[in-house]
Amino acid sequence: MDAVDECGNPIYGKDGTQCKMLDVDPKTKKWVRGAFLLYAVEKWSLGRIAEYFNKKKVGGRANWGSGAIRTLLKRYKYVGIDVYRTRRQWLDDEGKVQSEARPRSEWLVRRVRRLEIVCWRLWKMTQQRL
């Protein structure tokens, strides 16, 4: 989604291109919330949720697995927290991209309420069960 300021004017970067900002996909919002409810409240297994998502072709795909559901349920973005700069990348002497995890103290974290799909309490219940 294109980034705009409080008045609705486009925001441009140093290079003159319009900046982008994160936004919630309204088509998948109900499925994300549903996954949290099925797991934390209804006590479904990750595999059962994956089977259900595959049957319903959530996100236009039918290859959901328990690992993909686990990853979905661990995302901070669904509770309105944007975490970035968690990895560092560089080119080695051969020109290949190398990557390593940054220490948590170097992560950048910001609250983005418009990204919130599930409440904090439901997210915490889910994390405790994972």
GUKOLDREN-213998 format. One line per 5 residues: number of its first residue (from 1); their letters; for each residue z, x, y of N, C-alpha, C, O. Coordinates in pm, whole numbers, plus 50000, padded with zeros to 5 digits. Each point is the difference from the previous one (the first is absolute). Example, Ala and Ser with C-alpha at 12.3 -4.5 7.8 and 13.67 -1.06 7.14 Angstrom:
2
1 = AS = 50780:51319:49431:50000:49911:50119:50000:50090:50120:50066:50104:49998; 49862:49861:50107:50006:50082:50119:50073:49923:50109:50017:50051:50111 $
END
This chain:
130
1 = MDAVD = 50000:50084:49883:50000:49916:50117:50000:50089:50124:50068:50103:50003; 49857:49859:50099:49994:50077:50123:50132:49989:50076:50059:49892:50009; 49988:50220:50045:50126:50003:50075:49977:49949:50142:49901:50034:50066; 50194:49883:49980:49997:49950:50137:50140:50012:50060:50099:50003:49927; 49908:50003:50207:50131:50006:50067:50055:49859:50019:49943:49903:49950 $
6 = ECGNP = 50169:50085:50123:50067:49872:50020:49911:49897:50069:50020:49880:49983; 49884:50167:50096:49911:49910:50074:49872:49967:49924:49915:49926:50049; 50070:50131:49831:49880:49975:49921:49886:50096:50027:49890:49980:49949; 50136:50126:50131:49896:50098:50029:49992:50103:49886:50102:50039:49945; 49776:50004:50020:49985:50098:49893:50069:50132:50034:50003:50041:50117 $
11 = IYGKD = 50050:50026:49782:50062:50132:50017:49905:50103:49943:49951:49987:49887; 50022:50118:50194:49906:50104:49958:50074:50131:49980:50098:50029:50069; 49853:50050:49836:50058:50131:49973:49943:50106:50092:49917:49971:50086; 50129:50155:49896:49955:50112:50083:49850:50023:49990:49937:50045:50095; 50005:49923:49788:49857:50023:49980:49914:49882:50048:49878:50005:49987 $
16 = GTQCK = 50185:49891:50068:49925:49887:50054:49974:49887:49901:49945:49897:50037; 50094:50121:49837:49980:49893:49902:50120:49906:50001:50112:50040:50030; 49861:49833:49937:50108:49902:50001:50096:50025:49884:49957:50023:49887; 50171:49972:50142:50103:50022:49900:50012:49878:49908:49958:49890:50036; 50097:50132:49848:50025:49894:49903:50150:49980:49983:50078:50090:50033 $
21 = MLDVD = 49962:49794:49917:50141:49976:49971:50012:49922:49870:49908:49929:49959; 50206:50086:49976:50023:49931:49874:50018:49851:50024:50051:49958:50104; 49907:49962:49798:50018:49856:50009:50013:49945:49859:49959:50065:49903; 50097:49817:50085:50019:49934:49871:49874:49922:49965:49947:49927:50083; 50006:50089:49794:49885:49924:49951:50049:49861:49960:50077:49988:49905 $
26 = PKTKK = 49880:49908:50166:50051:49866:49970:49964:49952:49859:50071:49916:49944; 49822:50136:49996:49959:49958:49866:50096:50051:49893:50024:49932:49900; 50032:50186:50120:50088:50058:49899:50148:49981:50030:50084:50029:49916; 49948:49924:50202:50140:49984:50042:50079:49914:49902:50111:50037:49960; 49833:49849:50000:50073:49910:49910:50021:50063:49862:50100:49973:49934 $
31 = WVRGA = 49805:50111:50023:50013:50064:49869:50105:50110:50002:50074:50018:49904; 49933:50054:50206:50102:50105:50013:50138:49936:49999:50089:50043:49926; 49930:49856:50156:50128:49929:50003:50031:49943:49862:50114:50006:49954; 49786:49939:49981:50017:49944:49866:50046:50104:49899:50086:49972:49916; 49858:50147:50092:50039:50107:49907:50148:50034:50018:50072:50019:49902 $
36 = FLLYA = 49973:49990:50221:50141:50029:50026:50090:49889:49944:50102:50028:49939; 49859:49847:50083:50080:49887:49951:50002:49995:49847:50105:49979:49939; 49779:50041:50000:49993:49997:49854:50086:50108:49938:50066:49978:49898; 49934:50139:50163:50075:50113:49943:50150:49989:50028:50080:50013:49907; 49958:49964:50218:50141:50004:50037:50075:49870:49970:50116:50003:49960 $
41 = VEKWS = 49818:49883:50059:50068:49872:49985:49977:49940:49861:50094:49960:49932; 49779:50035:50027:49965:49941:49870:50020:50096:49883:49995:49960:49884; 50027:50169:50148:50026:50105:49899:49884:50023:49904:50021:50034:49884; 49857:49948:50167:49883:50033:49920:49991:50151:49985:50050:50073:50085; 49888:49973:49807:49977:50144:49983:49878:50041:50081:49920:49916:50042 $
46 = LGRIA = 50067:50214:49979:49883:50052:50073:49872:49965:49925:49900:49962:50061; 50103:50050:49807:49884:49969:49918:49959:49854:50008:49881:49968:50004; 50218:49944:49998:49970:49856:50010:49937:49967:50135:49907:49920:50007; 50143:50141:50099:49940:49980:50133:49857:50052:50001:49911:49937:50056; 50067:50179:49883:49865:50058:49993:49905:49906:49926:49887:49978:50045 $
51 = EYFNK = 50157:49968:49843:49916:49905:49924:49966:49878:50086:49886:49954:50001; 50213:49995:50069:49980:49883:50087:49900:50034:50111:49909:49922:50028; 50107:50194:50036:49908:50044:50105:49858:50016:49946:49904:49963:50067; 50084:50090:49812:49868:50017:49940:49934:49865:49971:49881:49982:50023; 50198:49923:49928:49948:49866:49970:49952:49932:50128:49898:49930:49999 $
56 = KKVGG = 50173:50091:50111:49965:49939:50129:49902:50085:50081:49956:49958:50107; 50010:50161:49842:49909:50093:50070:50046:50027:50143:49922:49989:50094; 50206:50045:49920:50059:50028:50130:49932:50122:50062:49984:50103:49935; 49976:49886:50190:49932:50108:50069:49859:50023:49949:49940:50105:50025; 50006:49796:49902:49865:50012:49947:49989:50094:49882:49890:50044:49966 $
61 = RANWG = 50222:49988:49971:49995:50093:49888:50078:49944:49881:50086:49913:50015; 49883:50140:49869:50067:49955:49878:50049:50120:49920:50003:49996:49877; 50037:50110:50192:50048:50120:49931:50140:50039:50045:50033:50119:50007; 50049:49782:50024:50139:50027:50038:50076:50047:49878:49984:49947:49891; 50100:50153:50128:50089:50048:49896:50142:50004:50053:50022:49979:50119 $
66 = SGAIR = 50073:50049:49794:50139:50001:50044:50024:50110:50104:50084:49983:50089; 49844:50129:49902:50013:50107:50099:49954:49957:50138:50062:50035:50101; 49829:49889:49904:49950:49951:50129:50097:49900:50062:50019:49998:50121; 50042:49918:49795:50098:49904:50051:50123:50075:50050:50055:49965:50105; 49989:50136:49822:50115:50080:50044:49971:50064:50136:50085:49998:50089 $
71 = TLLKR = 49797:50059:49927:49961:50062:50127:50001:49897:50113:50050:50027:50109; 49896:49854:49864:49998:49893:50099:50143:49965:50043:50027:49983:50119; 50063:50006:49784:50138:49958:50030:50081:50109:50070:50104:49971:50058; 49850:50152:49938:50073:50109:50065:49956:50026:50143:50063:50079:50071; 49830:49856:49973:49948:50028:50134:50093:49953:50110:50039:49883:50005 $
76 = YKYVG = 49995:50209:50083:50085:49969:50116:49929:49907:50098:50065:49924:50071; 49802:50083:49933:49925:49921:50098:50026:49851:49987:49997:49927:50099; 50029:50027:49778:50020:49857:49978:50131:49949:50058:50021:49879:50009; 50068:50213:50028:50124:49960:50065:49996:50038:50149:50102:49993:50070; 49779:50048:49978:49981:50028:50141:50036:50141:50043:50030:50022:50117 $
81 = IDVYR = 49968:50073:49790:50031:50139:50032:49877:50085:49968:49952:50001:49887; 49998:50069:50213:49885:50088:49983:50050:50144:49989:50059:50054:50094; 49916:50007:49790:50041:50139:49976:49872:50082:49987:49913:49969:49919; 50077:50136:50161:49880:50085:49993:50039:50146:50018:50115:50033:50028; 49786:50054:49955:50020:50145:50000:50098:50042:49891:50090:50082:50022 $
86 = TRRQW = 49890:49860:49859:50086:50033:49886:49943:50117:49921:50068:50057:49915; 49806:49979:50113:49935:50113:49931:49938:50094:50103:49964:49958:50111; 50024:50167:49851:49936:50101:50085:49877:50049:49927:50006:50025:49879; 49881:49989:50192:49876:50048:49939:49949:50122:50076:50020:50012:50121; 49913:50077:49807:49941:50118:50060:49888:50050:49910:49990:49961:49884 $
91 = LDDEG = 49926:50125:50172:49893:50063:49922:50049:50135:49950:50054:50080:50076; 49927:49944:49794:50040:50130:49947:49891:50104:50028:49901:49969:50066; 50116:50151:49883:49904:50109:50026:49862:49971:49945:49901:50055:50049; 50089:49858:49851:49871:49965:49940:49938:49876:50064:49893:49955:49958; 50172:49990:50144:49948:49883:50068:50035:49868:49932:49947:49896:50038 $
96 = KVQSE = 50142:50107:49863:50041:49879:49931:50122:49939:50071:50087:50072:50049; 49916:49795:49954:50112:49931:50064:50121:50006:49907:49993:49964:49883; 50117:50081:50172:50128:50002:49929:50092:49899:50066:49986:49969:50118; 50108:49980:49806:50091:49898:50053:50138:50018:49938:50013:50037:49884; 50089:49936:50197:50137:50003:49949:50084:49897:50074:49971:49965:50114 $
101 = ARPRS = 50133:49989:49820:50090:49904:50062:50081:50068:50109:50047:50112:49983; 49968:49818:50128:50087:50050:50108:50144:49962:49968:50024:49902:49929; 50073:50174:50123:50139:49957:49988:50020:49868:50075:49933:49974:50100; 50158:49944:49852:50024:49869:50063:50033:50012:50148:49970:49908:50077; 50090:50201:49963:50037:50018:50140:49877:50010:50091:50012:49982:50121 $
106 = EWLVR = 49871:50047:49823:49877:50011:50079:49917:49872:50000:49902:49991:50073; 50136:49910:49847:49926:49876:49996:50012:49929:50134:50102:50011:50068; 49795:49916:49970:50004:49916:50119:50012:49855:49955:49922:49953:49917; 50175:49977:50137:50030:49863:49960:50006:49913:50124:50059:50039:50101; 49879:49844:49892:50007:49907:50113:50008:49857:49946:49948:49969:49893 $
111 = RVRRL = 50116:49947:50182:50014:49858:49966:49880:49926:50058:49972:50010:50119; 49956:49916:49796:49883:49922:50043:50019:49859:49945:49955:49968:49890; 50110:49948:50188:50037:49866:49953:49881:49914:49960:50014:49915:49912; 49870:50104:50150:49885:49916:49965:49947:50028:49860:49922:49922:49947; 50121:50191:49992:49959:50032:49863:50093:49937:49896:49970:50001:49881 $
116 = EIVCW = 50143:49947:50164:50101:49948:49907:49950:49877:49925:49964:49899:50061; 50034:50111:49807:49958:49890:49913:50121:49944:49926:50009:49879:49979; 50083:50208:49983:50122:49957:49930:50122:50038:50082:49998:50097:50076; 50108:49826:49909:50122:50029:50074:50071:50121:49936:49975:50037:49886; 50115:50022:50193:50071:50119:49956:50080:49974:49873:50004:50084:49910 $
121 = RLWKM = 50060:49800:50082:50084:49967:49885:49917:49994:49871:50042:50054:49897; 49841:49882:50107:49913:49992:49882:49949:50139:49963:49993:50033:49881; 49971:50047:50218:49952:50136:49974:50109:50082:49932:49972:50073:49905; 50153:49917:50144:50111:50075:49941:50027:49955:49857:50024:50082:49913; 49972:49786:50063:50019:49949:49864:49895:50059:49905:50031:50036:49887 $
126 = TQQRL = 49846:49972:50161:49891:50054:49920:50023:50148:49971:49983:50044:49886; 50056:50034:50217:50021:50144:49982:50114:50026:49902:49993:50094:49921; 50111:49825:50083:50112:50019:49908:49959:49974:49856:50051:50065:49909; 49858:49843:50071:49955:49969:49865:49899:50103:49949:49993:50025:49880; 49929:50034:50211:49904:50102:49958:50079:50121:49954:49941:50100:49959 $
END
